[in-house]
């Protein structure tokens, strides 16, 4: 059946897929269906020769019949070329052979640093987050990584606004481009190039090359630049060619729904985003 509408998760999956080039080696880890969808979409479209290392079971180029809430499920090994142990991903990254990985963050700061550890501080802990697993290590060695964020919109509380895109993280789990004191990846001697794309439910970003600050490249349909600004705690850099994000094709949307028929990818999104449909003209 031909798609007559798309949703924000499908638009984000297409944007994330475009960060993958053909013949690249790509890894995605724990319980994250949206990057799985994006990687499998890329392999079915513009990057058929990319190598996908999928999930904790370690299947190379898996082709599961559906996605599951946890990437540790054996279904993620179905039709895989070969099974490898997880530690081999770290070996491959340290040898400079891992081209791209995908990371999310409970907080994302203006330099692409990610917080998946805690909100508040060690003395006054507000929220304990699940941690970064191997992200701290892999982010140092992977050639680049894509960051995704399904909840860019700030939440208004009695104590003020709570942002996901913050000026400074409460904790740095995964290093981006610069510390708060201005020390760069190069100065730290890190092999990997760091994040080069951030995809949120409001827009697509890269990093300007001088101070490595997050830069808005495109805003999604129905979103304005001012709305992106209002939901971001720091002052945004706006690309001179900033434009509306191109919408996905009907073929891409149909493929995404075949990859993830149970719609596990939608679980990270707010109810409003899940229910909003953007109809093709």
Long-range contacts (C-beta under 8 A, 24 or more apart in sequence): 1-254, 2-250, 2-254, 3-250, 3-253, 3-254, 3-257, 3-280, 4-279, 4-280, 5-277, 5-278, 5-279, 5-280, 6-247, 6-248, 6-253, 6-277, 6-278, 6-280, 7-266, 7-273, 7-274, 7-276, 7-277, 7-278, 8-150, 8-201, 8-220, 8-269, 8-273, 8-276, 8-278, 9-34, 9-150, 9-265, 9-266, 9-268, 9-269, 9-273, 9-274, 10-248, 10-252, 10-253, 10-256, 11-220, 11-221, 11-245, 11-247, 11-248, 11-278, 12-38, 12-148, 12-150, 12-199, 12-200, 12-201, 13-37, 13-38, 13-41, 13-256, 13-265, 14-38, 14-41, 14-248, 14-252, 14-256, 15-199, 15-204, 15-245, 16-102, 16-146, 16-148, 16-197, 16-199, 17-41, 17-42, 17-45, 17-46, 17-47, 18-42, 18-46, 19-100, 19-144, 19-146, 19-196, 19-197, 19-199, 20-47, 20-50, 20-100, 21-47, 21-50, 21-99, 22-46, 22-47, 22-48, 22-49, 22-50, 23-47, 23-49, 23-50, 23-51, 24-50, 24-51, 24-99, 24-100, 25-50, 25-51, 25-53, 25-92, 25-97, 25-98, 25-99, 25-100, 26-50, 26-51, 26-52, 26-53, 26-99, 26-100, 26-101, 26-102, 27-52, 27-53, 27-54, 27-89, 27-93, 27-98, 27-100, 27-101, 27-138, 27-142, 28-52, 28-53, 28-54, 28-55, 28-71, 28-101, 28-102, 29-55, 29-56, 29-71, 29-101, 29-133, 29-134, 30-55, 30-56, 30-70, 30-71, 30-72, 30-133, 31-69, 31-70, 31-71, 31-72, 32-71, 32-102, 32-104, 33-67, 33-68, 33-69, 33-260, 33-264, 33-265, 33-267, 33-268, 34-148, 34-150, 34-265, 34-268, 35-102, 35-146, 35-148, 36-67, 36-71, 36-259, 36-260, 36-265, 37-67, 37-256, 37-259, 37-260, 37-265, 38-102, 39-102, 40-259, 41-252, 41-255, 41-256, 41-259, 44-255, 44-259, 45-252, 45-255, 53-84, 53-89, 53-92, 54-80, 56-86, 57-83, 58-83, 58-84, 58-85, 58-86, 58-88, 58-89, 59-83, 59-84, 60-84, 66-260, 66-261, 66-262, 67-259, 67-260, 67-262, 67-264, 67-265, 68-262, 68-264, 69-264, 69-267, 89-134, 89-138, 90-134, 90-137, 90-138, 93-137, 93-138, 93-141, 93-142, 93-192, 94-141, 94-191, 96-141, 96-143, 96-191, 98-138, 98-141, 98-142, 98-143, 99-142, 99-143, 99-144, 100-142, 100-143, 100-144, 100-145, 100-146, 101-138, 101-139, 101-142, 101-145, 101-146, 102-145, 102-146, 102-147, 102-148, 103-135, 103-139, 103-145, 103-146, 103-147, 103-148, 103-174, 103-195, 104-147, 104-148, 104-149, 104-150, 104-268, 105-147, 105-149, 105-164, 105-173, 105-174, 106-164, 107-163, 107-164, 107-165, 107-166, 107-169, 107-170, 108-147, 108-149, 108-164, 108-165, 108-166, 108-169, 108-198, 109-165, 109-166, 109-167, 109-168, 109-169, 109-176, 109-234, 110-165, 110-167, 110-213, 110-214, 110-234, 111-176, 111-177, 111-178, 111-179, 111-207, 111-212, 111-213, 111-214, 112-147, 112-176, 112-177, 112-194, 112-195, 112-198, 112-207, 112-212, 112-214, 113-169, 113-172, 113-174, 113-175, 113-176, 113-177, 113-178, 113-179, 114-139, 114-147, 114-169, 114-172, 114-173, 114-174, 114-176, 115-169, 115-170, 115-171, 115-172, 115-173, 116-173, 116-174, 117-171, 117-173, 118-170, 118-171, 119-170, 120-170, 121-170, 121-171, 131-173, 132-173, 132-174, 135-173, 135-174, 136-173, 136-174, 136-175, 139-174, 139-175, 139-176, 139-192, 139-194, 140-175, 140-190, 140-191, 140-192, 141-190, 141-191, 141-192, 142-192, 143-192, 143-193, 144-192, 144-193, 144-194, 144-195, 144-196, 145-192, 145-194, 145-195, 145-196, 146-195, 146-196, 146-197, 146-198, 146-199, 147-195, 147-197, 147-198, 147-199, 148-198, 148-199, 148-200, 149-198, 149-199, 149-200, 149-201, 150-200, 150-201, 150-268, 150-269, 150-270, 150-273, 151-201, 151-268, 151-269, 151-270, 152-200, 152-201, 152-202, 152-203, 152-228, 152-231, 152-232, 153-201, 153-202, 153-231, 153-270, 154-230, 154-231, 154-233, 161-233, 163-231, 163-232, 163-233, 165-200, 165-214, 165-231, 165-232, 165-233, 165-234, 166-233, 166-234, 167-233, 167-234, 176-212, 177-207, 177-212, 178-211, 178-212, 184-212, 201-269, 201-273, 202-227, 202-228, 202-231, 203-228, 203-245, 204-245, 206-239, 208-237, 213-237, 215-239, 216-242, 217-241, 217-242, 217-243, 218-242, 218-243, 218-244, 218-245, 218-246, 219-243, 219-244, 219-245, 220-244, 220-245, 221-245, 221-247, 221-278, 222-278, 247-278, 247-280, 250-280
